[in-house]
Amino acid sequence: MMAAADHRVTLITRVGCHLCEDAERRLGELSAELGFGLELLDVDADRRRANEYSDRVPVILIDGAEHGYWQLEEDRFRRALEG
């Protein structure tokens, strides 16, 4: 079983997106609490990323795999980091 700190979390975000800002704030707090790395990627900075995720931002990836989008489901997110 991996510890939360062993995971890499990526938030695919967009400038001016209030849901993205909410997710970034909460993931930042959880990162400080649980110790996982957090990377932010602008969906509009890469054409392939925009084609894949543009209509679903914010998108949360755990270790490169899509975990969820539009909003952070905190209980589900915590369980995923425990597994």
KOLDO-760188 format. One record per atom (N, C-alpha, C): residue number from 1; residue in one letter; chain; atom name; x, y, z. Coordinates in steps of 0.001 Angstrom, whole numbers, plus 500000, padded with zeros to 6 digits. Layout:
N
<rec resi="NUM" resn="A" chain="A" name="CA" X="X" Y="Y" Z="Z"/>
...
***
This chain:
83
<rec resi="1" resn="M" chain="A" name="N" X="500844" Y="498809" Z="500000"/>
<rec resi="1" resn="M" chain="A" name="CA" X="500000" Y="500000" Z="500000"/>
<rec resi="1" resn="M" chain="A" name="C" X="500882" Y="501246" Z="500000"/>
<rec resi="2" resn="M" chain="A" name="N" X="500552" Y="502192" Z="499159"/>
<rec resi="2" resn="M" chain="A" name="CA" X="501323" Y="503428" Z="499069"/>
<rec resi="2" resn="M" chain="A" name="C" X="500789" Y="504451" Z="500068"/>
<rec resi="3" resn="A" chain="A" name="N" X="501696" Y="505227" Z="500614"/>
<rec resi="3" resn="A" chain="A" name="CA" X="501298" Y="506355" Z="501458"/>
<rec resi="3" resn="A" chain="A" name="C" X="500879" Y="507505" Z="500555"/>
<rec resi="4" resn="A" chain="A" name="N" X="500072" Y="508404" Z="501085"/>
<rec resi="4" resn="A" chain="A" name="CA" X="499617" Y="509558" Z="500301"/>
<rec resi="4" resn="A" chain="A" name="C" X="500801" Y="510336" Z="499732"/>
<rec resi="5" resn="A" chain="A" name="N" X="501880" Y="510439" Z="500498"/>
<rec resi="5" resn="A" chain="A" name="CA" X="503043" Y="511207" Z="500064"/>
<rec resi="5" resn="A" chain="A" name="C" X="503748" Y="510572" Z="498861"/>
<rec resi="6" resn="D" chain="A" name="N" X="503481" Y="509302" Z="498580"/>
<rec resi="6" resn="D" chain="A" name="CA" X="504099" Y="508613" Z="497450"/>
<rec resi="6" resn="D" chain="A" name="C" X="503374" Y="508874" Z="496133"/>
<rec resi="7" resn="H" chain="A" name="N" X="502233" Y="509534" Z="496198"/>
<rec resi="7" resn="H" chain="A" name="CA" X="501440" Y="509799" Z="495002"/>
<rec resi="7" resn="H" chain="A" name="C" X="501759" Y="511169" Z="494409"/>
<rec resi="8" resn="R" chain="A" name="N" X="501521" Y="511283" Z="493117"/>
<rec resi="8" resn="R" chain="A" name="CA" X="501662" Y="512551" Z="492411"/>
<rec resi="8" resn="R" chain="A" name="C" X="500271" Y="512945" Z="491919"/>
<rec resi="9" resn="V" chain="A" name="N" X="499827" Y="514109" Z="492310"/>
<rec resi="9" resn="V" chain="A" name="CA" X="498506" Y="514605" Z="491927"/>
<rec resi="9" resn="V" chain="A" name="C" X="498700" Y="515767" Z="490951"/>
<rec resi="10" resn="T" chain="A" name="N" X="497948" Y="515724" Z="489873"/>
<rec resi="10" resn="T" chain="A" name="CA" X="497984" Y="516781" Z="488868"/>
<rec resi="10" resn="T" chain="A" name="C" X="496592" Y="517371" Z="488748"/>
<rec resi="11" resn="L" chain="A" name="N" X="496531" Y="518682" Z="488751"/>
<rec resi="11" resn="L" chain="A" name="CA" X="495270" Y="519381" Z="488525"/>
<rec resi="11" resn="L" chain="A" name="C" X="495368" Y="520092" Z="487191"/>
<rec resi="12" resn="I" chain="A" name="N" X="494488" Y="519714" Z="486280"/>
<rec resi="12" resn="I" chain="A" name="CA" X="494410" Y="520388" Z="484983"/>
<rec resi="12" resn="I" chain="A" name="C" X="493381" Y="521498" Z="485142"/>
<rec resi="13" resn="T" chain="A" name="N" X="493805" Y="522707" Z="484904"/>
<rec resi="13" resn="T" chain="A" name="CA" X="493051" Y="523884" Z="485274"/>
<rec resi="13" resn="T" chain="A" name="C" X="492964" Y="524871" Z="484113"/>
<rec resi="14" resn="R" chain="A" name="N" X="492267" Y="525956" Z="484330"/>
<rec resi="14" resn="R" chain="A" name="CA" X="492132" Y="527004" Z="483306"/>
<rec resi="14" resn="R" chain="A" name="C" X="492035" Y="528346" Z="484025"/>
<rec resi="15" resn="V" chain="A" name="N" X="492693" Y="529331" Z="483473"/>
<rec resi="15" resn="V" chain="A" name="CA" X="492615" Y="530692" Z="484012"/>
<rec resi="15" resn="V" chain="A" name="C" X="491169" Y="531172" Z="483958"/>
<rec resi="16" resn="G" chain="A" name="N" X="490696" Y="531755" Z="485055"/>
<rec resi="16" resn="G" chain="A" name="CA" X="489346" Y="532302" Z="485097"/>
<rec resi="16" resn="G" chain="A" name="C" X="488261" Y="531305" Z="485429"/>
<rec resi="17" resn="C" chain="A" name="N" X="488626" Y="530081" Z="485764"/>
<rec resi="17" resn="C" chain="A" name="CA" X="487661" Y="529017" Z="486086"/>
<rec resi="17" resn="C" chain="A" name="C" X="487486" Y="528949" Z="487601"/>
<rec resi="18" resn="H" chain="A" name="N" X="486309" Y="529303" Z="488100"/>
<rec resi="18" resn="H" chain="A" name="CA" X="486123" Y="529323" Z="489555"/>
<rec resi="18" resn="H" chain="A" name="C" X="486152" Y="527923" Z="490161"/>
<rec resi="19" resn="L" chain="A" name="N" X="485668" Y="526915" Z="489439"/>
<rec resi="19" resn="L" chain="A" name="CA" X="485759" Y="525544" Z="489954"/>
<rec resi="19" resn="L" chain="A" name="C" X="487221" Y="525108" Z="490064"/>
<rec resi="20" resn="C" chain="A" name="N" X="488028" Y="525544" Z="489099"/>
<rec resi="20" resn="C" chain="A" name="CA" X="489466" Y="525241" Z="489127"/>
<rec resi="20" resn="C" chain="A" name="C" X="490125" Y="525894" Z="490337"/>
<rec resi="21" resn="E" chain="A" name="N" X="489764" Y="527134" Z="490598"/>
<rec resi="21" resn="E" chain="A" name="CA" X="490328" Y="527845" Z="491748"/>
<rec resi="21" resn="E" chain="A" name="C" X="489950" Y="527152" Z="493050"/>
<rec resi="22" resn="D" chain="A" name="N" X="488709" Y="526707" Z="493159"/>
<rec resi="22" resn="D" chain="A" name="CA" X="488271" Y="525982" Z="494360"/>
<rec resi="22" resn="D" chain="A" name="C" X="489048" Y="524686" Z="494532"/>
<rec resi="23" resn="A" chain="A" name="N" X="489196" Y="523934" Z="493438"/>
<rec resi="23" resn="A" chain="A" name="CA" X="489923" Y="522657" Z="493497"/>
<rec resi="23" resn="A" chain="A" name="C" X="491389" Y="522892" Z="493840"/>
<rec resi="24" resn="E" chain="A" name="N" X="491995" Y="523918" Z="493246"/>
<rec resi="24" resn="E" chain="A" name="CA" X="493404" Y="524216" Z="493521"/>
<rec resi="24" resn="E" chain="A" name="C" X="493611" Y="524567" Z="494993"/>
<rec resi="25" resn="R" chain="A" name="N" X="492722" Y="525380" Z="495536"/>
<rec resi="25" resn="R" chain="A" name="CA" X="492837" Y="525770" Z="496945"/>
<rec resi="25" resn="R" chain="A" name="C" X="492739" Y="524547" Z="497854"/>
<rec resi="26" resn="R" chain="A" name="N" X="491730" Y="523712" Z="497622"/>
<rec resi="26" resn="R" chain="A" name="CA" X="491526" Y="522553" Z="498500"/>
<rec resi="26" resn="R" chain="A" name="C" X="492623" Y="521509" Z="498314"/>
<rec resi="27" resn="L" chain="A" name="N" X="493043" Y="521267" Z="497089"/>
<rec resi="27" resn="L" chain="A" name="CA" X="494133" Y="520317" Z="496869"/>
<rec resi="27" resn="L" chain="A" name="C" X="495427" Y="520823" Z="497496"/>
<rec resi="28" resn="G" chain="A" name="N" X="495654" Y="522126" Z="497483"/>
<rec resi="28" resn="G" chain="A" name="CA" X="496826" Y="522702" Z="498143"/>
<rec resi="28" resn="G" chain="A" name="C" X="496798" Y="522432" Z="499637"/>
<rec resi="29" resn="E" chain="A" name="N" X="495623" Y="522588" Z="500243"/>
<rec resi="29" resn="E" chain="A" name="CA" X="495476" Y="522296" Z="501680"/>
<rec resi="29" resn="E" chain="A" name="C" X="495713" Y="520816" Z="501952"/>
<rec resi="30" resn="L" chain="A" name="N" X="495148" Y="519949" Z="501108"/>
<rec resi="30" resn="L" chain="A" name="CA" X="495315" Y="518509" Z="501299"/>
<rec resi="30" resn="L" chain="A" name="C" X="496761" Y="518083" Z="501069"/>
<rec resi="31" resn="S" chain="A" name="N" X="497441" Y="518724" Z="500125"/>
<rec resi="31" resn="S" chain="A" name="CA" X="498844" Y="518433" Z="499876"/>
<rec resi="31" resn="S" chain="A" name="C" X="499684" Y="518753" Z="501112"/>
<rec resi="32" resn="A" chain="A" name="N" X="499410" Y="519890" Z="501734"/>
<rec resi="32" resn="A" chain="A" name="CA" X="500135" Y="520269" Z="502946"/>
<rec resi="32" resn="A" chain="A" name="C" X="499840" Y="519287" Z="504087"/>
<rec resi="33" resn="E" chain="A" name="N" X="498608" Y="518817" Z="504159"/>
<rec resi="33" resn="E" chain="A" name="CA" X="498205" Y="517881" Z="505213"/>
<rec resi="33" resn="E" chain="A" name="C" X="498771" Y="516480" Z="504986"/>
<rec resi="34" resn="L" chain="A" name="N" X="498663" Y="515984" Z="503751"/>
<rec resi="34" resn="L" chain="A" name="CA" X="498968" Y="514578" Z="503467"/>
<rec resi="34" resn="L" chain="A" name="C" X="500343" Y="514352" Z="502848"/>
<rec resi="35" resn="G" chain="A" name="N" X="500947" Y="515405" Z="502307"/>
<rec resi="35" resn="G" chain="A" name="CA" X="502309" Y="515307" Z="501811"/>
<rec resi="35" resn="G" chain="A" name="C" X="502493" Y="514879" Z="500370"/>
<rec resi="36" resn="F" chain="A" name="N" X="501431" Y="514798" Z="499574"/>
<rec resi="36" resn="F" chain="A" name="CA" X="501596" Y="514413" Z="498174"/>
<rec resi="36" resn="F" chain="A" name="C" X="502054" Y="515614" Z="497343"/>
<rec resi="37" resn="G" chain="A" name="N" X="502719" Y="515318" Z="496229"/>
<rec resi="37" resn="G" chain="A" name="CA" X="503134" Y="516368" Z="495304"/>
<rec resi="37" resn="G" chain="A" name="C" X="501957" Y="516826" Z="494471"/>
<rec resi="38" resn="L" chain="A" name="N" X="501881" Y="518113" Z="494220"/>
<rec resi="38" resn="L" chain="A" name="CA" X="500789" Y="518681" Z="493435"/>
<rec resi="38" resn="L" chain="A" name="C" X="501363" Y="519490" Z="492285"/>
<rec resi="39" resn="E" chain="A" name="N" X="500931" Y="519158" Z="491079"/>
<rec resi="39" resn="E" chain="A" name="CA" X="501346" Y="519863" Z="489875"/>
<rec resi="39" resn="E" chain="A" name="C" X="500113" Y="520478" Z="489230"/>
<rec resi="40" resn="L" chain="A" name="N" X="500241" Y="521702" Z="488768"/>
<rec resi="40" resn="L" chain="A" name="CA" X="499157" Y="522390" Z="488071"/>
<rec resi="40" resn="L" chain="A" name="C" X="499508" Y="522496" Z="486594"/>
<rec resi="41" resn="L" chain="A" name="N" X="498556" Y="522153" Z="485737"/>
<rec resi="41" resn="L" chain="A" name="CA" X="498752" Y="522262" Z="484289"/>
<rec resi="41" resn="L" chain="A" name="C" X="497602" Y="523064" Z="483692"/>
<rec resi="42" resn="D" chain="A" name="N" X="497936" Y="524047" Z="482880"/>
<rec resi="42" resn="D" chain="A" name="CA" X="496933" Y="524854" Z="482186"/>
<rec resi="42" resn="D" chain="A" name="C" X="496428" Y="524072" Z="480973"/>
<rec resi="43" resn="V" chain="A" name="N" X="495153" Y="523791" Z="480948"/>
<rec resi="43" resn="V" chain="A" name="CA" X="494569" Y="523007" Z="479859"/>
<rec resi="43" resn="V" chain="A" name="C" X="494782" Y="523671" Z="478505"/>
<rec resi="44" resn="D" chain="A" name="N" X="494815" Y="524995" Z="478496"/>
<rec resi="44" resn="D" chain="A" name="CA" X="494901" Y="525719" Z="477232"/>
<rec resi="44" resn="D" chain="A" name="C" X="496339" Y="525901" Z="476737"/>
<rec resi="45" resn="A" chain="A" name="N" X="497317" Y="525455" Z="477505"/>
<rec resi="45" resn="A" chain="A" name="CA" X="498721" Y="525625" Z="477123"/>
<rec resi="45" resn="A" chain="A" name="C" X="499200" Y="524525" Z="476176"/>
<rec resi="46" resn="D" chain="A" name="N" X="498399" Y="523496" Z="475991"/>
<rec resi="46" resn="D" chain="A" name="CA" X="498804" Y="522363" Z="475158"/>
<rec resi="46" resn="D" chain="A" name="C" X="497593" Y="521895" Z="474353"/>
<rec resi="47" resn="R" chain="A" name="N" X="497733" Y="521856" Z="473038"/>
<rec resi="47" resn="R" chain="A" name="CA" X="496593" Y="521513" Z="472172"/>
<rec resi="47" resn="R" chain="A" name="C" X="496038" Y="520119" Z="472473"/>
<rec resi="48" resn="R" chain="A" name="N" X="496909" Y="519132" Z="472661"/>
<rec resi="48" resn="R" chain="A" name="CA" X="496415" Y="517768" Z="472950"/>
<rec resi="48" resn="R" chain="A" name="C" X="495670" Y="517738" Z="474282"/>
<rec resi="49" resn="R" chain="A" name="N" X="496218" Y="518416" Z="475270"/>
<rec resi="49" resn="R" chain="A" name="CA" X="495549" Y="518472" Z="476573"/>
<rec resi="49" resn="R" chain="A" name="C" X="494193" Y="519157" Z="476439"/>
<rec resi="50" resn="A" chain="A" name="N" X="494142" Y="520248" Z="475693"/>
<rec resi="50" resn="A" chain="A" name="CA" X="492879" Y="520970" Z="475487"/>
<rec resi="50" resn="A" chain="A" name="C" X="491869" Y="520086" Z="474776"/>
<rec resi="51" resn="N" chain="A" name="N" X="492308" Y="519341" Z="473776"/>
<rec resi="51" resn="N" chain="A" name="CA" X="491391" Y="518459" Z="473047"/>
<rec resi="51" resn="N" chain="A" name="C" X="490809" Y="517388" Z="473961"/>
<rec resi="52" resn="E" chain="A" name="N" X="491600" Y="516895" Z="474882"/>
<rec resi="52" resn="E" chain="A" name="CA" X="491144" Y="515816" Z="475758"/>
<rec resi="52" resn="E" chain="A" name="C" X="490323" Y="516299" Z="476949"/>
<rec resi="53" resn="Y" chain="A" name="N" X="490712" Y="517421" Z="477548"/>
<rec resi="53" resn="Y" chain="A" name="CA" X="490133" Y="517806" Z="478839"/>
<rec resi="53" resn="Y" chain="A" name="C" X="489358" Y="519117" Z="478853"/>
<rec resi="54" resn="S" chain="A" name="N" X="489361" Y="519877" Z="477788"/>
<rec resi="54" resn="S" chain="A" name="CA" X="488856" Y="521247" Z="477807"/>
<rec resi="54" resn="S" chain="A" name="C" X="487454" Y="521396" Z="478381"/>
<rec resi="55" resn="D" chain="A" name="N" X="486561" Y="520476" Z="478060"/>
<rec resi="55" resn="D" chain="A" name="CA" X="485173" Y="520613" Z="478505"/>
<rec resi="55" resn="D" chain="A" name="C" X="484931" Y="520050" Z="479899"/>
<rec resi="56" resn="R" chain="A" name="N" X="485982" Y="519565" Z="480570"/>
<rec resi="56" resn="R" chain="A" name="CA" X="485786" Y="518934" Z="481885"/>
<rec resi="56" resn="R" chain="A" name="C" X="486589" Y="519580" Z="483006"/>
<rec resi="57" resn="V" chain="A" name="N" X="487294" Y="520667" Z="482763"/>
<rec resi="57" resn="V" chain="A" name="CA" X="488144" Y="521241" Z="483818"/>
<rec resi="57" resn="V" chain="A" name="C" X="487324" Y="521709" Z="485005"/>
<rec resi="58" resn="P" chain="A" name="N" X="487866" Y="521620" Z="486194"/>
<rec resi="58" resn="P" chain="A" name="CA" X="489168" Y="521054" Z="486519"/>
<rec resi="58" resn="P" chain="A" name="C" X="489146" Y="519524" Z="486464"/>
<rec resi="59" resn="V" chain="A" name="N" X="490286" Y="518950" Z="486074"/>
<rec resi="59" resn="V" chain="A" name="CA" X="490453" Y="517498" Z="486024"/>
<rec resi="59" resn="V" chain="A" name="C" X="491565" Y="517131" Z="487003"/>
<rec resi="60" resn="I" chain="A" name="N" X="491316" Y="516111" Z="487811"/>
<rec resi="60" resn="I" chain="A" name="CA" X="492292" Y="515647" Z="488791"/>
<rec resi="60" resn="I" chain="A" name="C" X="492853" Y="514315" Z="488321"/>
<rec resi="61" resn="L" chain="A" name="N" X="494173" Y="514248" Z="488243"/>
<rec resi="61" resn="L" chain="A" name="CA" X="494872" Y="513005" Z="487904"/>
<rec resi="61" resn="L" chain="A" name="C" X="495646" Y="512552" Z="489133"/>
<rec resi="62" resn="I" chain="A" name="N" X="495628" Y="511261" Z="489395"/>
<rec resi="62" resn="I" chain="A" name="CA" X="496465" Y="510685" Z="490445"/>
<rec resi="62" resn="I" chain="A" name="C" X="497431" Y="509741" Z="489747"/>
<rec resi="63" resn="D" chain="A" name="N" X="498712" Y="510027" Z="489892"/>
<rec resi="63" resn="D" chain="A" name="CA" X="499765" Y="509238" Z="489252"/>
<rec resi="63" resn="D" chain="A" name="C" X="499521" Y="509097" Z="487753"/>
<rec resi="64" resn="G" chain="A" name="N" X="499044" Y="510161" Z="487135"/>
<rec resi="64" resn="G" chain="A" name="CA" X="498845" Y="510190" Z="485693"/>
<rec resi="64" resn="G" chain="A" name="C" X="497523" Y="509634" Z="485196"/>
<rec resi="65" resn="A" chain="A" name="N" X="496740" Y="509026" Z="486087"/>
<rec resi="65" resn="A" chain="A" name="CA" X="495443" Y="508456" Z="485695"/>
<rec resi="65" resn="A" chain="A" name="C" X="494315" Y="509395" Z="486130"/>
<rec resi="66" resn="E" chain="A" name="N" X="493347" Y="509565" Z="485246"/>
<rec resi="66" resn="E" chain="A" name="CA" X="492233" Y="510456" Z="485574"/>
<rec resi="66" resn="E" chain="A" name="C" X="491458" Y="509918" Z="486769"/>
<rec resi="67" resn="H" chain="A" name="N" X="491284" Y="510789" Z="487749"/>
<rec resi="67" resn="H" chain="A" name="CA" X="490547" Y="510427" Z="488967"/>
<rec resi="67" resn="H" chain="A" name="C" X="489148" Y="511047" Z="488965"/>
<rec resi="68" resn="G" chain="A" name="N" X="489032" Y="512275" Z="488513"/>
<rec resi="68" resn="G" chain="A" name="CA" X="487731" Y="512940" Z="488517"/>
<rec resi="68" resn="G" chain="A" name="C" X="487819" Y="514303" Z="487862"/>
<rec resi="69" resn="Y" chain="A" name="N" X="486663" Y="514914" Z="487687"/>
<rec resi="69" resn="Y" chain="A" name="CA" X="486615" Y="516235" Z="487073"/>
<rec resi="69" resn="Y" chain="A" name="C" X="485436" Y="517026" Z="487614"/>
<rec resi="70" resn="W" chain="A" name="N" X="485466" Y="518313" Z="487349"/>
<rec resi="70" resn="W" chain="A" name="CA" X="484501" Y="519332" Z="487756"/>
<rec resi="70" resn="W" chain="A" name="C" X="484563" Y="519670" Z="489230"/>
<rec resi="71" resn="Q" chain="A" name="N" X="484662" Y="518686" Z="490099"/>
<rec resi="71" resn="Q" chain="A" name="CA" X="484769" Y="519006" Z="491522"/>
<rec resi="71" resn="Q" chain="A" name="C" X="485532" Y="517909" Z="492255"/>
<rec resi="72" resn="L" chain="A" name="N" X="486149" Y="518299" Z="493346"/>
<rec resi="72" resn="L" chain="A" name="CA" X="486904" Y="517362" Z="494167"/>
<rec resi="72" resn="L" chain="A" name="C" X="485930" Y="516639" Z="495091"/>
<rec resi="73" resn="E" chain="A" name="N" X="485866" Y="515334" Z="494958"/>
<rec resi="73" resn="E" chain="A" name="CA" X="485097" Y="514501" Z="495892"/>
<rec resi="73" resn="E" chain="A" name="C" X="486103" Y="514051" Z="496953"/>
<rec resi="74" resn="E" chain="A" name="N" X="486157" Y="514805" Z="498039"/>
<rec resi="74" resn="E" chain="A" name="CA" X="487262" Y="514647" Z="498979"/>
<rec resi="74" resn="E" chain="A" name="C" X="487349" Y="513255" Z="499597"/>
<rec resi="75" resn="D" chain="A" name="N" X="486246" Y="512680" Z="500017"/>
<rec resi="75" resn="D" chain="A" name="CA" X="486302" Y="511339" Z="500624"/>
<rec resi="75" resn="D" chain="A" name="C" X="486838" Y="510313" Z="499627"/>
<rec resi="76" resn="R" chain="A" name="N" X="486352" Y="510355" Z="498399"/>
<rec resi="76" resn="R" chain="A" name="CA" X="486811" Y="509441" Z="497351"/>
<rec resi="76" resn="R" chain="A" name="C" X="488288" Y="509683" Z="497038"/>
<rec resi="77" resn="F" chain="A" name="N" X="488699" Y="510946" Z="497006"/>
<rec resi="77" resn="F" chain="A" name="CA" X="490084" Y="511301" Z="496752"/>
<rec resi="77" resn="F" chain="A" name="C" X="491000" Y="510748" Z="497842"/>
<rec resi="78" resn="R" chain="A" name="N" X="490612" Y="510930" Z="499096"/>
<rec resi="78" resn="R" chain="A" name="CA" X="491409" Y="510406" Z="500210"/>
<rec resi="78" resn="R" chain="A" name="C" X="491532" Y="508880" Z="500136"/>
<rec resi="79" resn="R" chain="A" name="N" X="490456" Y="508210" Z="499803"/>
<rec resi="79" resn="R" chain="A" name="CA" X="490507" Y="506747" Z="499669"/>
<rec resi="79" resn="R" chain="A" name="C" X="491458" Y="506323" Z="498560"/>
<rec resi="80" resn="A" chain="A" name="N" X="491440" Y="507046" Z="497461"/>
<rec resi="80" resn="A" chain="A" name="CA" X="492324" Y="506724" Z="496342"/>
<rec resi="80" resn="A" chain="A" name="C" X="493797" Y="506869" Z="496744"/>
<rec resi="81" resn="L" chain="A" name="N" X="494104" Y="507846" Z="497571"/>
<rec resi="81" resn="L" chain="A" name="CA" X="495489" Y="508036" Z="498004"/>
<rec resi="81" resn="L" chain="A" name="C" X="495915" Y="506982" Z="499013"/>
<rec resi="82" resn="E" chain="A" name="N" X="494963" Y="506396" Z="499703"/>
<rec resi="82" resn="E" chain="A" name="CA" X="495285" Y="505360" Z="500681"/>
<rec resi="82" resn="E" chain="A" name="C" X="495573" Y="504028" Z="500013"/>
<rec resi="83" resn="G" chain="A" name="N" X="495061" Y="503839" Z="498798"/>
<rec resi="83" resn="G" chain="A" name="CA" X="495152" Y="502538" Z="498123"/>
<rec resi="83" resn="G" chain="A" name="C" X="496408" Y="502274" Z="497377"/>
***
